Amino acid sequence: MVRETVRLATGRTARLPMAVGLVRIDCRQAGAIFWIGPCDEPLLGAEALEALGLALDPSRRRLRPTRPYATRLGGVGRG
């Protein structure tokens, strides 16, 4: 497994295993990079949200669409 040095939200750096996978929220799905390590709560990054066409609405504490989303054809991620 590939390891990469990343800077955490606390400002600390860590060398963590990295993988690529699919993120699915409601009917939207997109590829994303995952760093695998101990955490109190999983985080979803801005790149994954942008790939899904979503943004955080902090006043309502919800995700909101930033653009229409088209399902990719070809059966990727079917299960």
Protein Blocks (a to p, Z undefined) as FASTA:
>chain_A
ZZdddddfkopacddddddddddehjbccdddddddddfbdcddfklmmmnopacdfkno
pacdfbdcdddehhioiZZ
